[in-house]
Amino acid sequence: MVKPRNILVLFLLLQCSIVGIAQDVHFSMFNMSPLTLNPALTGVMDADFRVANIYRTQWKTLGDPVNSFAASYDQQLYFLPNNISAGIILVSDKSGGIQLVENRILLSTSIKHIDVKNTISGGVQFGLGTKTFSTRDVTYPEQYSREIGQFNPTLPNGETALELSSMYFDLNVGALYKRRTNRGPFTIGTSMFHVNSPDDSFFKNGDGLKPRFVVHTDYDFNVSKTWSLRPSLLVMTLSKAQEVVGTMQLGMNMQPNNLNIKRIWGGVAVRSGIERNSDAFAPMIGVDLKHFQVGASYDVTFSTLQLANDRRGAFEVSLIYNSLSSAANTVQIPCDRF
């Protein structure tokens, strides 16, 4: 017989599918997953190509954990005009004991205007999403047998309109501005996910995913030759739900070394809401190497959910690889020849 916890999880997740406001994948280290943050970040990098991976597991103390994973690849398309970049992103989210699994695979592209100090980028993502769940470990009220005094999963469950899988087309858009200052890069962007409000409901009743609006900003700057600061802010809204994540990182710039370590950093993220109390904070650490960026964080809950999870929230780990860049990094000034 299924655990009461799984019945509650099933009810909540199906209700989310009905009203179309199921929670999207989100990360405390949102800067370590650029293509889930903004399609306009496609190709915004000092590299010919980039590979990014991030993994998150949460709510393990409440039972079966929720596991989220995102992997992306993007590259510059130098053979095309207008600074066009393209990539692909895979997002997977697996929730709890009923095996609710959502996968999305999207193509991502951007077009950029770049000059000495500024980058303006617009991006689009499009692709397919699938959502499935299993009723193998779930029982329904109609399956309660008075003869044996317990649930009998072999009895009809009474659900005739419920599908076990759903497929939909998804569309995301975004815009970005990046300024290269003397101290470091400043970035601000906005994006909109599920522009087409796809119907991901198991009941196929026409209630689609509501658009999710995102605004984010980031300033990675040196305060001295040795130390750097990186404040970041993420604001997301979806229908009446809101989420605000603010982070502050302190980095130590390294002298040239055999391990190619460029910077070691640590910081903290705080998750809150526009109209609700703070939810959690997440200490984080990481290291930037010549080609790799590695990070890890751990969410500590201090909302009322701490009564159930004993303050233990989510663990994240991320890895980004940036290739060398073959683009010219200097400005050539034409002059007359004599």
C-alpha positions as CSV (number, residue, x, y, z in Angstrom):
1,M,0.0,0.0,0.0
2,V,1.3,3.4,-0.8
3,K,2.5,5.7,2.0
4,P,0.1,8.5,3.0
5,R,2.9,10.9,2.0
6,N,2.8,9.7,-1.6
7,I,-1.0,10.2,-1.7
8,L,-0.5,13.8,-0.6
9,V,2.3,14.3,-3.1
10,L,0.1,12.9,-5.9
11,F,-2.8,15.2,-5.0
12,L,-0.6,18.3,-4.9
13,L,1.1,17.5,-8.2
14,L,-2.1,16.7,-10.0
15,Q,-3.6,19.9,-8.7
16,C,-0.6,21.8,-10.1
17,S,-1.2,20.2,-13.4
18,I,-4.8,21.2,-13.4
19,V,-4.3,24.9,-12.8
20,G,-1.1,25.0,-14.9
21,I,1.2,26.6,-12.3
22,A,3.5,23.7,-11.5
23,Q,6.9,24.8,-10.3
24,D,9.6,25.1,-12.9
25,V,13.1,23.9,-12.2
26,H,15.1,26.5,-10.3
27,F,18.6,26.7,-8.8
28,S,20.2,28.6,-6.0
29,M,23.4,28.9,-8.2
30,F,21.4,30.3,-11.1
31,N,24.4,31.9,-12.7
32,M,25.9,28.5,-13.1
33,S,23.1,27.5,-15.5
34,P,23.0,30.2,-18.1
35,L,20.5,28.7,-20.6
36,T,17.9,28.0,-17.9
37,L,18.2,31.6,-16.8
38,N,17.8,33.4,-20.1
39,P,17.9,32.3,-23.8
40,A,19.7,35.6,-24.6
41,L,22.7,34.2,-22.7
42,T,23.3,31.7,-25.5
43,G,26.9,32.4,-26.7
44,V,27.5,35.3,-24.3
45,M,30.9,34.1,-23.2
46,D,34.6,34.5,-23.9
47,A,34.9,31.1,-25.6
48,D,34.1,29.4,-28.8
49,F,31.8,26.9,-27.0
50,R,30.6,26.1,-23.5
51,V,29.3,23.0,-21.7
52,A,27.3,23.6,-18.5
53,N,25.8,21.1,-16.1
54,I,24.0,21.5,-12.8
55,Y,22.3,19.0,-10.5
56,R,20.0,19.7,-7.5
57,T,18.4,17.3,-5.0
58,Q,16.0,18.5,-2.3
59,W,13.5,17.5,0.4
60,K,15.2,14.1,1.0
61,T,14.2,14.3,4.7
62,L,10.5,14.4,3.6
63,G,10.8,11.0,1.8
64,D,11.7,10.4,-1.8
65,P,13.7,13.5,-3.0
66,V,13.0,15.8,-5.9
67,N,16.0,15.7,-8.3
68,S,16.6,18.3,-11.0
69,F,19.3,18.3,-13.7
70,A,20.1,20.7,-16.5
71,A,22.8,20.3,-19.2
72,S,23.5,22.6,-22.0
73,Y,25.9,23.2,-24.9
74,D,26.2,26.5,-26.8
75,Q,28.7,27.8,-29.3
76,Q,29.6,30.7,-31.5
77,L,28.6,30.4,-35.2
78,Y,31.4,32.5,-36.7
79,F,30.5,31.4,-40.3
80,L,27.2,33.3,-40.0
81,P,26.9,37.1,-39.9
82,N,25.5,39.3,-37.0
83,N,27.1,37.4,-34.1
84,I,24.7,34.5,-34.1
85,S,25.1,31.7,-31.5
86,A,23.2,28.4,-31.0
87,G,23.0,25.6,-28.5
88,I,20.8,22.9,-27.0
89,I,19.6,22.4,-23.5
90,L,18.2,19.4,-21.7
91,V,16.2,19.8,-18.4
92,S,15.0,16.9,-16.3
93,D,13.0,17.0,-13.1
94,K,12.0,13.9,-11.1
95,S,9.6,14.2,-8.2
96,G,9.0,11.8,-5.3
97,G,7.4,8.5,-4.8
98,I,5.0,8.6,-7.7
99,Q,7.8,9.0,-10.2
100,L,6.6,12.2,-11.7
101,V,9.2,13.0,-14.4
102,E,9.3,16.0,-16.6
103,N,11.9,16.3,-19.4
104,R,12.4,19.2,-21.8
105,I,14.8,19.4,-24.8
106,L,15.1,22.8,-26.5
107,L,17.2,24.4,-29.2
108,S,18.5,27.8,-28.1
109,T,19.7,30.6,-30.4
110,S,20.7,34.3,-30.0
111,I,21.7,37.3,-32.1
112,K,24.1,39.8,-30.6
113,H,25.3,43.4,-31.2
114,I,28.9,43.7,-29.8
115,D,31.2,46.6,-29.5
116,V,34.2,47.5,-27.3
117,K,32.2,48.0,-24.1
118,N,28.7,46.7,-24.7
119,T,26.8,43.5,-25.7
120,I,23.1,43.5,-26.5
121,S,21.6,40.1,-27.1
122,G,18.2,38.6,-27.9
123,G,17.5,34.9,-27.7
124,V,14.8,32.3,-28.4
125,Q,14.4,28.7,-27.2
126,F,12.0,26.2,-28.6
127,G,11.5,22.5,-28.3
128,L,9.4,19.7,-26.8
129,G,8.5,18.8,-23.2
130,T,7.2,15.5,-21.8
131,K,5.7,14.7,-18.4
132,T,4.9,11.2,-17.1
133,F,4.0,9.7,-13.8
134,S,3.5,6.1,-12.5
135,T,0.5,4.8,-10.5
136,R,2.3,1.7,-9.6
137,D,2.7,2.7,-6.0
138,V,-0.5,4.7,-5.7
139,T,-3.9,3.6,-4.5
140,Y,-7.3,5.5,-4.8
141,P,-10.3,5.6,-2.6
142,E,-12.3,3.4,-5.0
143,Q,-9.7,0.7,-4.4
144,Y,-10.4,0.3,-0.7
145,S,-11.8,-3.2,-0.1
146,R,-14.0,-3.7,2.9
147,E,-13.6,-7.4,2.6
148,I,-9.9,-7.4,3.4
149,G,-9.9,-4.1,5.3
150,Q,-7.2,-2.4,3.1
151,F,-6.5,-1.0,-0.3
152,N,-6.4,-3.5,-3.2
153,P,-4.4,-2.0,-6.2
154,T,-6.0,-4.6,-8.5
155,L,-9.4,-3.0,-8.3
156,P,-10.5,-0.3,-10.8
157,N,-9.3,3.2,-9.7
158,G,-12.3,5.1,-11.2
159,E,-10.0,7.5,-13.1
160,T,-11.1,7.5,-16.8
161,A,-9.9,11.0,-18.0
162,L,-6.4,10.8,-16.5
163,E,-3.5,10.3,-18.9
164,L,-0.2,9.0,-17.6
165,S,1.9,11.1,-20.0
166,S,1.8,14.4,-21.7
167,M,3.8,16.0,-24.5
168,Y,3.8,19.7,-25.5
169,F,5.7,22.4,-27.5
170,D,7.5,25.0,-25.4
171,L,8.7,28.5,-26.3
172,N,11.0,30.9,-24.3
173,V,12.4,34.3,-25.2
174,G,14.9,36.7,-23.6
175,A,16.9,39.9,-23.9
176,L,20.2,40.9,-22.3
177,Y,22.5,43.8,-21.9
178,K,26.2,43.4,-20.8
179,R,28.6,46.2,-20.0
180,R,32.3,45.7,-19.7
181,T,33.6,48.1,-17.1
182,N,37.1,48.8,-15.9
183,R,36.4,46.7,-12.8
184,G,34.5,43.9,-14.4
185,P,31.3,42.9,-16.3
186,F,27.8,44.1,-15.4
187,T,24.8,42.2,-16.8
188,I,21.1,42.7,-16.7
189,G,18.5,40.7,-18.5
190,T,14.9,39.6,-18.7
191,S,13.3,36.5,-20.0
192,M,9.8,34.9,-20.4
193,F,9.3,31.2,-20.3
194,H,6.3,29.2,-21.6
195,V,5.3,32.1,-23.9
196,N,2.8,29.9,-25.7
197,S,1.2,28.6,-22.4
198,P,1.6,24.9,-23.4
199,D,-1.0,22.4,-22.1
200,D,1.0,20.0,-20.0
201,S,-2.0,18.8,-18.0
202,F,-2.6,15.1,-17.6
203,F,-6.3,15.9,-18.1
204,K,-5.8,17.9,-21.4
205,N,-8.4,20.4,-20.4
206,G,-6.7,23.4,-22.1
207,D,-5.3,25.0,-19.0
208,G,-1.7,25.6,-20.1
209,L,1.5,26.5,-18.2
210,K,1.3,30.1,-17.2
211,P,4.2,32.3,-18.5
212,R,7.1,32.7,-16.0
213,F,8.7,36.2,-16.0
214,V,12.4,36.6,-15.0
215,V,14.5,39.6,-14.3
216,H,18.2,39.1,-13.3
217,T,21.3,41.2,-12.8
218,D,24.9,40.4,-11.9
219,Y,28.0,42.5,-11.3
220,D,31.4,40.7,-11.1
221,F,34.0,43.3,-10.2
222,N,37.4,43.6,-8.6
223,V,37.8,45.6,-5.4
224,S,41.6,45.1,-5.4
225,K,44.2,43.0,-7.2
226,T,43.4,40.2,-4.8
227,W,39.7,40.4,-4.0
228,S,36.5,40.5,-6.0
229,L,32.8,40.8,-5.2
230,R,29.9,39.4,-7.2
231,P,26.4,40.5,-6.1
232,S,23.5,38.9,-8.1
233,L,19.8,39.2,-8.0
234,L,17.0,37.0,-9.5
235,V,13.3,37.9,-9.5
236,M,10.7,35.4,-10.9
237,T,6.9,35.6,-11.1
238,L,4.5,33.0,-12.2
239,S,0.8,33.9,-11.8
240,K,0.5,34.9,-8.1
241,A,3.7,33.1,-7.1
242,Q,7.0,35.0,-6.7
243,E,10.5,34.2,-5.9
244,V,13.5,36.4,-5.2
245,V,17.1,35.1,-4.9
246,G,19.9,37.4,-3.9
247,T,23.5,36.2,-3.8
248,M,26.8,37.7,-2.7
249,Q,30.1,36.1,-3.5
250,L,33.6,37.0,-2.3
251,G,36.4,35.8,-4.5
252,M,40.2,35.6,-4.1
253,N,42.1,36.2,-7.3
254,M,45.1,33.8,-7.5
255,Q,48.6,34.4,-8.8
256,P,49.7,32.3,-11.8
257,N,50.1,28.7,-10.6
258,N,50.6,25.2,-11.9
259,L,47.0,24.2,-11.2
260,N,45.6,27.0,-13.4
261,I,43.4,28.2,-10.6
262,K,42.2,31.7,-11.4
263,R,39.9,32.4,-8.4
264,I,38.5,30.7,-5.3
265,W,35.2,32.0,-4.1
266,G,32.6,31.6,-1.5
267,G,29.3,33.2,-0.7
268,V,25.6,32.9,0.3
269,A,22.3,33.1,-1.5
270,V,19.0,34.1,0.3
271,R,15.7,32.9,-1.2
272,S,12.6,34.9,-0.4
273,G,9.4,36.2,-2.0
274,I,8.0,39.6,-2.9
275,E,4.9,39.1,-0.7
276,R,6.1,36.4,1.7
277,N,8.7,35.8,4.3
278,S,12.2,34.4,3.6
279,D,12.5,30.7,2.8
280,A,16.1,29.6,2.9
281,F,19.7,30.6,2.7
282,A,22.4,28.7,0.8
283,P,26.1,28.9,1.6
284,M,28.2,28.2,-1.6
285,I,31.8,27.6,-2.6
286,G,33.6,27.3,-5.9
287,V,36.7,27.6,-7.9
288,D,37.4,29.1,-11.3
289,L,40.1,27.5,-13.4
290,K,41.5,28.2,-16.8
291,H,38.7,26.4,-18.6
292,F,36.5,25.1,-15.8
293,Q,34.1,26.6,-13.2
294,V,33.0,24.4,-10.3
295,G,30.5,25.2,-7.6
296,A,28.5,23.7,-4.8
297,S,25.8,25.0,-2.5
298,Y,23.5,23.7,0.3
299,D,20.1,25.2,1.1
300,V,19.3,25.6,4.8
301,T,15.6,26.1,5.4
302,F,14.4,28.7,8.0
303,S,10.7,29.0,6.9
304,T,8.0,26.9,8.6
305,L,9.0,24.0,6.4
306,Q,12.0,23.5,8.8
307,L,9.6,21.8,11.1
308,A,9.3,18.9,8.6
309,N,12.8,18.8,7.0
310,D,14.9,19.7,10.1
311,R,16.3,22.8,8.3
312,R,17.8,20.5,5.6
313,G,16.8,21.6,2.1
314,A,18.7,21.1,-1.1
315,F,22.2,20.3,-2.4
316,E,23.5,21.6,-5.7
317,V,26.7,20.9,-7.6
318,S,27.6,22.5,-11.0
319,L,30.3,22.3,-13.6
320,I,31.0,24.6,-16.6
321,Y,33.6,24.1,-19.3
322,N,34.6,27.1,-21.4
323,S,36.8,26.5,-24.4
324,L,39.5,28.9,-25.8
325,S,38.2,31.7,-27.9
326,S,39.5,32.2,-31.4
327,A,37.8,35.7,-31.7
328,A,40.0,38.7,-31.7
329,N,40.0,40.4,-28.3
330,T,41.6,43.7,-29.5
331,V,40.2,46.5,-31.5
332,Q,41.9,47.2,-34.8
333,I,42.0,50.8,-35.9
334,P,42.3,51.2,-39.7
335,C,45.0,53.6,-40.9
336,D,46.2,54.8,-44.2
337,R,49.1,53.0,-45.9
338,F,51.9,55.0,-47.5
